[in-house]
Amino acid sequence: MFAAADAPVYLDNAATTQKPQAVLDALHAYYTAQNANIHRGAHRLSRLATDLHEQARADAAAFLGTASADEVVFTSGCTAGINLAAMVLGFAGLVGQGDEIIVTTDSHHSNIVPWQMLCGRTGAELRVVPLTAELTFDMAAYAALLSPRTRVVAVPYISNALGAVNPVREIIAAAKRNRADCTVLVDGAQAAGHVAVDVAALGCDFFAFSGHKVYAPTGTGVLWGRRALLDSLPPWQGGGEMIEEVSFAKTTYNKLPFKYEAGTPNIAGNIALAAALRYVRELGVDNIAAHERALTERLYDGLAAMDGVRVLGPRGGRGALVSIVAEGVHHYDLGMLLDQMNVAVRTGHHCCQPLMQSLGITGTVRYSVAAYNNHADVDAALAATERALRMLR
């Protein structure tokens, strides 16, 4: 965390979180006392590192509500997980000419571009669910988009730009009613660590999240996939670890999850990711959610009360973030002035350019909270925002 003397009010948690001491300790312990490559070494350090790494996989499985650790594929983040899913669905021929892939207007670029690329390779068509006037997921429009040609639905659990919690269970159930073999991926980047996740109860086929948004190091993440689906799909990268036997005539592939983990993984990062997930579980996800909800409502109400400020989306049914547009003030100018007042927020399009285009804006100022934030942080941010707006107008 920050040194006390220069500690900003850090409200950019939707971009990346600060790291608790337990995570830093896990990294330090690995590199000072446990460092070795995993899975094939005969020596003690390799066995120790392997055990720690595979325990990290079990911890990630428990965090997602599944007992099947071999359904957990370690990735470099949510973006890598979504790309992996899109690539292997294409390799398997499960998406082809005339098929349809449904995404949402509030999707992050990482949940748009991989599907666009898949459409470009296969001749499938990308369909987009619009938002309601209240900037929430439009279930009626979604139902109208579902068709016999729908092969993939990819939806964010929580919008990273608006904060809206999408009705993912209903979205998944509707996709499966429409077509039982429809593959549904949930982008959980803004949900992991903020709400309890149970992939079995959700009924999705893939769930992806980034470690660095849930108190873990950057370059870590998880793609969870249903075992039967993962077993049926081909690997996406070739190399060491993902193989069973190799000859110049033929290669056979390793069992799950190693089929999808070519090369040496981010061993230290994955062990530290598990420390972060344990940190969340020890605090209690429900406790975190209640704490963040109180902070977010305080932010929403305070910002909405300011002259010329539009808070995007409804007050309720949102994750741990609030985005605003200030009349007559550019989002970048407001963000930079807040930084000079020692308040860290995010400005811009938040990797959601299609959403911003649909709203007729270039970007927003986004305030996002985490478990370590408090009411004093929110009050300081609100006071700084009021002062900054007076200065900029």
C-alpha positions in Angstrom: 0.0 0.0 0.0 1.0 3.6 -0.1 3.3 5.4 2.3 1.3 7.5 4.7 2.9 10.8 3.6 1.9 10.6 0.0 -1.2 8.5 0.3 -3.8 9.5 -2.3 -7.5 8.9 -1.9 -7.4 5.9 -4.3 -10.7 5.5 -6.2 -9.4 3.8 -9.3 -10.0 0.2 -8.1 -12.0 -0.8 -11.2 -8.7 -0.3 -13.2 -6.5 -2.1 -10.6 -6.5 -2.7 -6.9 -3.8 -2.1 -4.4 -2.2 -5.3 -2.9 -2.6 -6.4 0.7 0.4 -7.5 2.7 -0.6 -11.2 2.4 -0.1 -11.0 -1.4 3.2 -9.2 -1.1 4.3 -11.8 1.4 3.4 -14.6 -0.9 5.4 -13.2 -3.8 8.4 -12.6 -1.5 8.2 -16.1 0.0 8.1 -17.7 -3.5 11.1 -15.8 -4.9 13.2 -16.1 -1.7 12.5 -19.6 -0.5 10.3 -21.6 -3.0 11.5 -20.6 -6.5 11.6 -23.5 -9.0 9.9 -24.6 -12.1 6.9 -26.9 -11.6 5.4 -30.2 -12.5 8.4 -32.1 -13.9 11.3 -31.4 -11.5 12.6 -34.2 -9.3 14.1 -32.0 -6.6 12.5 -30.8 -3.4 12.0 -27.1 -4.5 10.2 -28.1 -7.7 7.9 -30.4 -5.7 7.2 -27.6 -3.2 6.5 -25.0 -6.0 4.3 -27.5 -7.8 2.3 -28.2 -4.6 1.8 -24.4 -4.0 0.8 -23.7 -7.6 -1.7 -26.5 -7.7 -3.1 -25.5 -4.3 -3.5 -22.0 -5.8 -5.7 -23.7 -8.5 -7.8 -25.4 -5.9 -8.2 -22.0 -4.1 -9.4 -20.4 -7.4 -11.9 -23.2 -7.9 -13.3 -22.8 -4.4 -13.5 -19.0 -5.0 -15.6 -19.7 -8.1 -17.8 -22.2 -6.3 -16.6 -25.4 -8.0 -14.8 -28.4 -6.6 -13.2 -29.2 -10.0 -9.8 -27.6 -9.9 -9.0 -29.0 -13.4 -11.7 -26.6 -14.8 -9.5 -23.7 -13.7 -7.1 -22.4 -16.4 -4.6 -19.8 -15.3 -4.2 -16.9 -17.7 -2.6 -13.5 -17.8 -6.0 -11.8 -17.1 -9.6 -11.5 -18.2 -8.6 -10.4 -21.7 -6.4 -13.5 -22.3 -9.2 -15.7 -21.0 -11.8 -14.3 -23.4 -9.4 -14.5 -26.3 -8.6 -18.1 -25.4 -12.3 -19.0 -25.4 -13.0 -17.2 -28.7 -10.0 -18.9 -30.4 -10.7 -22.4 -29.4 -14.4 -22.1 -30.2 -13.3 -21.1 -33.7 -10.7 -23.9 -33.9 -13.4 -26.4 -33.0 -15.7 -25.2 -35.7 -18.4 -24.4 -33.2 -18.9 -21.0 -34.8 -19.3 -20.7 -38.6 -20.8 -18.9 -41.6 -24.2 -17.5 -40.7 -24.0 -18.1 -37.0 -24.5 -15.2 -34.6 -22.5 -14.0 -31.5 -24.3 -11.7 -29.1 -22.5 -9.1 -27.0 -23.7 -6.1 -25.1 -23.5 -2.3 -25.6 -21.7 -2.0 -22.3 -19.0 -4.5 -23.0 -15.3 -3.8 -22.5 -13.3 -3.9 -25.7 -11.9 -7.2 -24.5 -15.4 -8.7 -24.8 -16.0 -7.2 -28.2 -12.8 -7.4 -30.3 -12.1 -11.2 -29.8 -15.6 -11.9 -31.0 -15.3 -9.5 -33.9 -12.1 -11.3 -34.9 -13.9 -14.7 -34.7 -16.7 -13.3 -36.9 -14.1 -12.1 -39.4 -12.5 -15.6 -39.5 -15.7 -17.6 -39.7 -18.3 -15.4 -41.4 -20.4 -15.3 -38.3 -22.4 -12.1 -37.4 -21.9 -10.0 -34.3 -25.2 -8.9 -32.7 -25.4 -6.2 -30.0 -27.9 -5.9 -27.1 -28.9 -2.2 -26.6 -29.4 -0.5 -23.2 -32.6 0.7 -21.8 -33.2 4.5 -21.3 -32.1 3.9 -17.7 -28.8 2.5 -19.1 -29.5 -1.1 -18.0 -29.5 -4.3 -19.9 -32.6 -4.5 -22.2 -34.0 -8.0 -21.6 -36.8 -7.6 -24.2 -34.3 -6.5 -26.9 -32.1 -9.4 -26.0 -34.9 -11.9 -26.2 -35.7 -10.6 -29.7 -32.1 -11.0 -30.8 -31.9 -14.7 -29.7 -32.4 -17.0 -32.7 -31.7 -20.5 -33.9 -28.4 -19.1 -35.2 -27.2 -17.8 -31.8 -24.0 -19.8 -31.0 -22.3 -17.6 -28.4 -23.5 -15.0 -25.8 -20.8 -13.0 -24.1 -21.9 -10.6 -21.3 -20.2 -8.6 -18.6 -21.4 -9.5 -15.1 -20.9 -5.8 -14.1 -20.4 -3.0 -16.6 -16.9 -1.5 -16.0 -18.1 1.9 -17.4 -21.6 2.2 -15.9 -21.4 0.0 -12.9 -24.7 -1.7 -13.8 -25.1 -5.3 -12.5 -26.4 -7.2 -15.5 -29.1 -10.0 -14.8 -26.6 -12.7 -15.8 -28.6 -15.7 -14.5 -31.6 -14.6 -16.6 -29.4 -13.9 -19.6 -27.8 -17.3 -19.4 -31.1 -19.1 -18.8 -32.7 -17.4 -21.8 -29.7 -18.3 -24.1 -29.9 -22.0 -23.0 -33.7 -22.1 -23.5 -33.2 -20.7 -27.0 -30.5 -23.2 -27.9 -29.1 -25.8 -25.5 -25.7 -25.8 -27.1 -25.2 -22.1 -27.1 -22.0 -21.2 -25.4 -22.3 -18.4 -22.7 -19.2 -16.6 -21.4 -19.4 -14.2 -18.5 -16.8 -11.4 -18.2 -16.3 -11.3 -14.4 -13.6 -8.7 -14.3 -15.7 -6.3 -12.2 -17.5 -9.0 -10.3 -14.7 -11.1 -8.8 -14.0 -9.8 -5.3 -17.1 -7.7 -5.2 -20.0 -10.2 -5.3 -20.1 -13.9 -4.5 -19.5 -16.0 -7.7 -21.0 -19.5 -8.1 -20.4 -20.7 -11.7 -22.6 -23.8 -11.2 -25.5 -21.7 -10.1 -25.0 -19.2 -12.9 -25.1 -21.9 -15.5 -22.5 -20.4 -17.8 -19.9 -22.2 -19.8 -17.0 -19.9 -19.3 -16.2 -17.3 -16.6 -13.2 -15.1 -16.9 -11.6 -12.6 -14.4 -8.4 -10.7 -13.8 -6.3 -11.1 -10.7 -5.1 -7.5 -10.6 -8.6 -6.2 -10.0 -9.1 -8.5 -7.0 -5.9 -7.6 -5.0 -3.6 -9.9 -6.9 -0.5 -9.1 -9.1 -0.9 -7.9 -12.6 -0.5 -10.6 -15.3 -2.7 -13.1 -13.5 -6.2 -14.3 -14.1 -8.5 -17.3 -14.5 -10.6 -18.7 -17.2 -13.1 -21.2 -15.7 -14.7 -23.6 -18.2 -17.2 -26.5 -18.0 -15.2 -29.7 -18.0 -17.2 -31.3 -20.8 -16.7 -28.3 -23.0 -13.0 -27.8 -22.2 -12.4 -31.5 -22.9 -14.1 -31.3 -26.3 -12.2 -28.2 -27.4 -8.7 -28.1 -28.9 -5.7 -26.3 -27.3 -4.9 -22.8 -28.4 -1.1 -22.7 -27.9 1.5 -25.3 -28.5 4.7 -26.0 -26.5 5.8 -27.6 -23.2 3.3 -28.7 -20.5 0.3 -28.9 -22.8 1.5 -32.1 -24.4 1.3 -35.8 -23.5 3.6 -37.2 -26.2 5.3 -35.5 -29.1 6.7 -37.0 -32.3 7.3 -35.5 -35.7 4.4 -37.5 -36.9 1.9 -36.7 -34.2 1.4 -34.9 -30.9 -1.1 -35.9 -28.2 -2.3 -33.4 -25.7 -2.2 -33.2 -21.9 -5.3 -33.6 -19.7 -7.2 -30.6 -18.3 -6.3 -28.0 -17.4 -2.7 -28.3 -18.7 -3.9 -28.6 -22.3 -4.5 -24.8 -22.1 -1.3 -23.8 -20.2 1.6 -24.1 -22.7 5.0 -23.1 -21.3 6.0 -22.1 -17.8 3.2 -20.3 -16.1 3.3 -17.2 -13.9 4.0 -19.4 -10.9 4.7 -16.6 -8.3 1.8 -14.6 -9.6 -0.7 -17.5 -9.4 0.4 -18.3 -5.9 0.0 -14.7 -4.9 -3.4 -14.7 -6.7 -4.5 -17.5 -4.4 -3.4 -15.4 -1.4 -5.6 -12.5 -2.7 -8.6 -14.8 -3.1 -8.1 -16.1 0.4 -7.9 -12.5 1.6 -11.3 -11.9 0.0 -12.8 -15.0 1.4 -11.5 -14.2 4.9 -13.0 -10.7 4.8 -16.2 -12.3 3.4 -17.5 -11.4 0.0 -20.9 -10.5 1.4 -19.3 -8.2 4.0 -17.3 -6.5 1.2 -20.4 -6.1 -1.0 -22.3 -4.5 1.9 -19.4 -2.2 2.7 -18.9 -1.2 -1.0 -22.6 -0.7 -1.5 -22.7 1.9 1.3 -19.7 3.7 -0.1 -21.1 3.6 -3.7 -24.5 5.0 -2.6 -22.8 7.8 -0.7 -20.8 8.6 -3.8 -23.8 8.4 -6.1 -25.9 10.7 -3.9 -23.1 13.2 -3.3 -22.3 13.4 -7.0 -25.9 13.5 -8.2 -26.5 16.5 -5.9 -23.9 18.6 -7.6 -25.1 21.2 -10.2 -24.5 20.1 -13.8 -23.4 16.6 -12.9 -25.1 13.6 -14.5 -24.5 10.2 -12.9 -24.8 7.5 -15.4 -27.3 4.7 -14.6 -29.6 4.1 -11.7 -28.7 4.3 -8.0 -29.5 0.7 -7.2 -28.4 -2.5 -8.9 -24.8 -1.4 -9.4 -21.3 -2.6 -8.6 -18.6 -0.7 -6.8 -18.3 2.2 -9.2 -19.9 5.5 -10.2 -19.4 7.3 -13.5 -20.3 10.9 -14.2 -20.4 13.5 -16.9 -20.0 17.1 -15.8 -21.7 19.8 -18.0 -19.2 22.1 -19.6 -16.2 20.2 -18.1 -14.0 17.8 -20.0 -13.5 14.5 -18.1 -9.7 14.6 -18.5 -9.5 18.1 -17.0 -11.6 17.1 -14.0 -9.5 13.9 -13.5 -6.2 15.8 -13.7 -7.4 18.5 -11.3 -8.6 15.8 -8.8 -5.2 14.2 -9.1 -3.6 17.5 -8.0 -6.0 17.4 -5.0 -4.7 13.9 -4.2 -7.7 12.0 -5.4 -7.1 9.2 -7.9 -9.9 8.5 -10.4 -10.2 7.1 -13.9 -11.1 9.3 -16.9 -11.8 8.5 -20.6 -13.8 5.9 -22.4 -12.8 3.0 -20.1 -12.2 0.7 -23.1 -15.9 1.1 -24.0 -15.8 3.3 -27.1 -19.0 1.8 -28.6 -20.9 2.6 -25.4 -19.6 6.1 -25.3 -20.6 6.6 -28.9 -24.1 5.4 -28.1 -24.3 7.9 -25.3 -23.0 10.7 -27.5 -20.0 11.4 -25.2 -16.2 11.0 -25.4 -15.7 9.7 -21.8 -16.6 10.0 -18.2 -15.0 10.4 -14.8 -15.2 7.1 -12.9 -14.9 6.7 -9.1 -14.5 3.1 -8.0 -14.1 1.7 -4.5 -12.7 -1.5 -2.9 -12.7 -3.2 0.5 -10.1 -0.9 2.0 -11.8 2.4 1.1 -14.0 4.2 3.7 -16.4 7.0 4.2 -13.6 9.5 4.7 -12.3 8.6 1.2 -15.7 9.2 -0.3 -16.2 12.5 1.5 -12.7 13.7 0.5 -13.4 12.8 -3.2 -16.8 14.6 -3.1 -15.3 17.7 -1.6 -12.5 17.7 -4.1 -14.9 17.2 -7.0 -17.0 20.2 -5.9 -14.0 22.4 -5.6 -12.6 21.2 -8.9 -15.9 21.9 -10.7 -16.0 25.4 -9.3 -12.4 26.0 -10.6 -13.1 24.6 -14.1 -16.4 26.5 -14.8 
